[in-house]
Amino acid sequence: MAEAAAPRGPLFNNRSLSALIGPLLIEQALAVMIGMVDTMMVSSLGEAAVSSVSLVDNVNLLLIQIFSALAAGGAVVASQYVGSRDRENACESGSQLYRLSLIASLVIALPSLLFNRPILSTVFGRLDEDVLRGAMTYYTLSALSYPFLALYNAGAALFRSMGNSRVSMYASLVMNLFNVAGNAALIYGAKLGVMGAGLSTLAARALGAVYLTARLYNRKNEIYIEKIWKPSFRRDLIGRILKIGVPNGLENGMFQIGKLVVMSLIASLGTVAIAANAVVSNMASVCTLPGNGIGLGMVTVVGQCMGAGRPDEAASNVKKLMAACHALMLITCGALFFFARRVIGFYGLSAEAAGVAYGIIRFYTVWCVLIWPESFTLPSALRGAGDARFTMMVAMLSMWACRIALCYLLTLHFGMGLKGVWVAMIIDWAVRMAAFIVRFQRGKWRSIKVI
């Protein structure tokens, strides 16, 4: 490994933290806000269309977690090489990440294209025919976009590893605006319905992947890639990426499988519950966008500090970022708490579905600001240090022992309906929060070696 003298002074001061986190927050806000517009545009087609897209998005999230996990593993490894001033291995890590992501996406896309109906029927059981027909169309077009989405995630992760979050922000802006424009043209103009929404998403993801990949071929970058199509693999780097990526992928994958189990329960509650849950989930993403953005930056900050041999600086920066996370989420959660009814009105739900959504979102926002950051943003710091196995074990155990079991108990046995699903989720968060706080305070993550 190439060695260089460590720079004097902190790797990240308040100004550089703001420069890193600011664009990530904007990127998350753009993705969430434009995603809400996207859902509202689809909702104009009726509750069956909203249900179709919502159900497929839950399957998509499960599969997409593999791409995200690989990107996270690559980001940790690349960040630590950047922190240690080893540019050669940082660049090679980026190229290996791209090759792994492309292969994984193709392996996942093929069965999704060939067996979409059996997959949907197995996961969700018997659906109304119009819901199933729309879901099959949207799933097919989503599967075609997987390779582009995998490369987009890899490219965005590498730019964040360099501390250059502005590039991924610009890519997100262009991609999401293109998606909304495509929806307007294909849903309203060409009258293609759910197919129009899927085609627009496919084209937008392709655009984002091409843009970021082209930018990474520039040798002026601290990390650049070369000949990603070339079948050249380095076992040591792939092993380091997978050491983080596999536990992260298992964690996220089991999390999404758990969500699919829950969605099958929600689907059994009827179209009103499916539509209300889709809208609440969409609105809830606004609450957590600061935590998601800061979590992405946390990987870079902790990774570079650990690569430079500065665990104390990593811990200090984590505390600063967690405080910022709570403050920003107080704003987003507070806004939705007070304006929930008005926002729900934009989705065109029936009066019954709107009433269910309103009650749940008011309950959700209070607990979200209190315990969500320690449940989901703090473990990003542990992953940045390479402590991915612990976060995986906690997340998997908590999901199945708390969320899944309590979800069925509260919803069916105690008759709480859709709200029981969300109450079980909050209890799951509380268990995660306790485990991650204890792990961080004990400091075992300080001694983990990634590179």
C-alpha positions, 0 to 999 in steps of 0.5 A: 500500500502506498504511504504518504505523510498524514496531513496536519490538522483535522481531515474534516472541519465544520466547513468541509463537513458542511460542504460534504453533507450539504449537497447530499441533503439537497440530493435526498430532498430532490429525490424525495420531493420529485418522488412524491410528485412521481407518485402523485402523477401515477395516482391520477390513474386511480388507486389500482395504479398506485397499488401496482407501482407501490407493490412492485417498488417493494420488490424493487427495493429488495433487489436494489439493496444488492446494488446499494450494498456493493456500492456501500462496500466499495465506498468504505474501501475507497474512502479508507484508501483515500484517507491513507493517501493510496490513490492507486488502490483507491482507483482500482477499488472503483474499477472493481466495484463497477465490474461487480455491480454490473455483473450483479445487476445482470444476474438479478435482471434476467430472472426478474424479466422471465418470471415476473408474474410468478414472483409477484403472485408468490410474494403478494398472493391473489391480487385484483386483475387490474392491479396484477396487470399493472404490476407486471408491466411496471416490474418488467420495465424496472428490471430492464433498468437494474444495470443502469441503476447499479452503475449509477449507485456505484458511481455516486458512491465513488464520488462521495468517497472522494468527498465530492458529493456535488456530482452525485447531487447534480446527477440526481437532479437531472435524473429525477427532473427527467423522470418527472418530465417523462411521466408528464409526456408518457402518462398524460401526453401519450396516455400510457398509464403505468407503462409510461411511468416505467419507461420514464424511470428506465430512461432516467436511470440510464441517463444517470448511469451514463453521466456518472460513468463518463465523469469517473473516466476523468483522470483528474479525479482522485478516484477514476476508473478504466476499462470496466468491461475488461474481465480483470479482477483483483481478489484482495480488493473484491474480498475487501468490498464484499467483506462490507458489501455482503453483510450490508446486502444481507442486512438490507435484503432481509430488511426488505424481505421483512417489508415484503412479508408485511406488504403481503399482510397489508395487501390482504387488508384491501386496496384502501390499506395498500393505497394509504400505506403507499402514501404514508411511506412516500410522505415518511421519506420526507421525514428521514431525508436528512438522516439518509443524506447524513448517513451517506456522508458518514461513510465517507467521513468515518472511512477517511478518518479510519484510513488515516488512523484517526478514530478519535476524529471519526468519533468526534465527527459522528457526534457532530453529524448526529446532532445535526441529524436530529435538528434537521429531522425536527424540521422535516417531521414537524412540517409534516406533523402540522401540514399532513392533511394538506399534503395527503390531499394532493394524492387524490385518495378516497376519504377513507384512505386519506383518513387512515393515512392522516392518523398514521403519519401524525403518529409516525412523525413524533417517533421518527424525530426521537429515535430514527437517527440512532436506528439508521444513521448511526450504523452508517458510522459503524459500517464506515469503520468496517463494523458491518457484521454487527449492524447486520446481526442487529438489524436482522434479529430486530426485524424478525423478532420485533417488527414481523412478529409484532406486526401480525400480532397487533394487526390481526390479533389486536385488530389495529389494522394498518396502524399496527404495522407502523406501531411494530416498526417503531418498536423495531427502531427502539431495539436497534437504537439501544444496540447501536448506541451501546456498540458505538460507545464501547468503541470496538469499531475503532480497532477494525481493519479494512485495508 
